[in-house]
């Protein structure tokens, strides 16, 4: 089985802060928007692992850094 590295670049803006605030780890007291986006990105990457499985892919070592 082959392993490949896939590089993805995303531009993200908060479209609905109410939805953002219900993601686990996002609603930390005093968290700034960058910290909220980091928590949301981390949660999304955890979901990516299960989504990839639907297409026969095993996603591992996924990470994101919000700048």
BAFI-3210 file (N, C-alpha, C; in Angstrom, 3 decimals, decimal comma, padded with zeros to 6 digits):
// residues 67
n [1|2|3|4|5|6|7|8|9|10|11|12|13|14|15|16|17|18|19|20|21|22|23|24|25|26|27|28|29|30|31|32|33|34|35|36|37|38|39|40|41|42|43|44|45|46|47|48|49|50|51|52|53|54|55|56|57|58|59|60|61|62|63|64|65|66|67]
n.u [000,841|000,566|001,867|001,148|001,886|-000,255|-000,699|-002,547|-004,078|-006,014|-008,330|-009,977|-012,897|-014,902|-018,118|-020,394|-020,575|-022,007|-022,319|-019,647|-019,019|-020,042|-018,413|-016,400|-013,910|-013,651|-015,076|-013,622|-013,000|-012,315|-010,990|-009,378|-010,178|-008,365|-007,537|-009,988|-010,487|-008,341|-009,017|-011,372|-010,368|-008,743|-010,727|-012,110|-010,160|-010,028|-012,514|-012,071|-010,610|-012,535|-014,191|-012,449|-012,163|-014,543|-014,021|-012,110|-009,650|-006,966|-006,454|-003,870|-001,774|-002,610|-002,548|-003,030|-002,242|-003,216|-002,710]
n.v [-001,174|002,203|005,293|008,688|012,178|014,850|018,161|020,842|023,970|026,324|028,982|030,563|031,884|033,089|032,211|031,740|032,365|031,323|028,603|027,879|028,191|025,937|023,808|021,334|022,445|024,904|026,929|027,983|029,849|033,215|032,756|033,798|034,756|033,459|031,280|029,993|029,310|027,556|025,449|024,637|023,839|021,700|019,965|019,515|018,127|015,781|014,736|014,373|012,037|009,979|010,533|010,151|007,397|006,500|006,591|004,752|005,507|005,984|008,333|009,935|011,571|014,223|017,732|021,150|024,599|027,601|030,772]
n.w [000,000|-000,824|000,483|000,640|000,733|001,100|000,332|001,459|001,072|002,726|002,829|005,326|006,784|009,466|009,229|010,642|013,775|015,889|015,375|015,363|018,054|019,344|018,892|020,344|022,582|021,434|022,671|024,780|027,716|027,208|024,812|021,868|018,446|016,682|018,224|018,501|015,816|015,428|017,158|015,896|013,389|014,178|015,155|012,779|011,303|012,748|012,078|009,387|009,233|009,582|007,414|005,253|005,422|004,321|001,657|001,232|002,235|004,540|006,809|008,438|010,845|010,379|010,426|011,383|011,287|012,450|011,294]
ca.u [000,000|001,349|001,589|001,403|001,646|-001,119|-000,624|-003,792|-004,117|-007,388|-008,607|-011,162|-013,456|-016,001|-019,380|-021,449|-019,872|-022,832|-021,953|-018,262|-018,936|-020,480|-017,388|-015,639|-012,614|-013,680|-015,704|-012,809|-013,146|-011,309|-010,283|-009,480|-010,673|-007,376|-007,623|-011,244|-010,294|-007,428|-009,801|-012,288|-009,563|-008,361|-011,933|-012,371|-009,202|-010,450|-013,619|-011,505|-010,191|-013,681|-014,649|-011,514|-012,470|-015,659|-013,473|-011,024|-008,403|-006,624|-005,832|-003,148|-000,823|-003,152|-002,388|-003,294|-001,781|-003,909|-001,805]
ca.v [000,000|003,432|006,438|009,957|013,406|015,765|019,501|021,570|025,333|026,784|030,310|030,345|032,998|032,662|032,552|031,643|032,195|030,512|027,212|027,739|028,129|024,648|022,801|021,090|023,096|026,245|027,897|028,196|031,206|034,172|032,351|034,753|034,148|032,539|030,061|029,339|028,694|026,425|024,358|024,167|023,123|020,426|019,126|019,132|017,109|014,514|014,253|013,973|010,640|009,106|010,799|009,473|005,975|006,247|006,526|003,788|006,158|006,079|009,631|009,978|012,684|015,464|018,854|022,481|025,707|028,833|031,922]
ca.w [000,000|-000,947|001,347|-000,037|001,474|000,358|000,889|001,216|001,580|002,879|003,351|006,139|007,536|010,320|008,593|011,641|015,046|016,789|015,109|015,796|019,511|019,888|018,636|021,577|022,677|020,835|023,552|025,979|028,245|026,788|023,597|020,773|017,215|016,153|019,037|018,133|014,503|015,600|017,734|014,849|012,394|014,789|015,168|011,392|010,893|013,363|011,242|008,097|009,321|009,315|006,047|004,360|005,461|003,391|000,296|001,213|002,613|005,959|007,037|009,695|010,983|009,841|011,341|010,843|012,101|012,074|011,425]
c.u [000,889|000,912|001,993|001,173|000,848|-001,049|-001,874|-003,642|-005,570|-007,400|-009,948|-011,597|-014,609|-017,295|-020,531|-020,799|-020,686|-022,504|-020,538|-018,176|-019,376|-019,485|-016,582|-014,257|-012,606|-014,150|-014,932|-012,918|-011,991|-010,562|-010,475|-009,899|-009,667|-007,418|-008,895|-011,105|-009,360|-008,183|-010,761|-011,537|-009,150|-009,546|-012,253|-011,418|-009,502|-011,599|-013,111|-011,075|-011,356|-014,222|-013,746|-011,787|-013,606|-015,166|-012,271|-009,677|-008,206|-005,855|-005,154|-002,201|-001,313|-002,970|-002,680|-002,729|-002,461|-002,974|-002,590]
c.v [001,241|004,474|007,694|011,105|014,337|017,118|020,273|022,969|025,779|028,233|030,207|031,657|032,454|033,151|032,529|031,351|031,373|029,035|026,951|027,524|026,801|023,525|022,597|021,743|024,513|027,284|028,089|029,655|032,087|033,811|033,421|034,010|033,150|031,221|029,293|028,633|027,494|025,221|023,784|023,372|021,754|019,463|018,637|018,053|015,760|013,905|013,755|012,512|009,704|009,309|010,095|007,986|005,593|006,026|005,593|004,361|006,083|007,376|009,597|011,176|013,965|016,566|020,149|023,500|026,971|030,004|033,206]
c.w [000,000|000,080|000,599|000,926|000,582|001,058|000,478|001,808|001,600|003,336|004,057|006,779|008,358|009,677|009,586|012,987|016,042|016,611|015,599|017,300|020,107|019,617|019,907|021,524|022,145|021,830|024,852|026,419|027,787|025,514|022,512|019,496|016,626|016,910|018,727|016,786|014,588|016,141|016,702|013,785|012,923|014,808|013,758|010,896|011,536|012,558|009,896|008,103|009,027|007,905|005,045|004,286|004,532|001,969|000,206|001,567|004,122|006,133|008,397|009,682|010,334|010,869|010,603|011,804|011,595|012,335|011,494]
res [x|x|x|x|x|x|x|x|x|x|x|x|x|x|x|x|x|x|x|x|x|x|x|x|x|x|x|x|x|x|x|x|x|x|x|x|x|x|x|x|x|x|x|x|x|x|x|x|x|x|x|x|x|x|x|x|x|x|x|x|x|x|x|x|x|x|x]
***
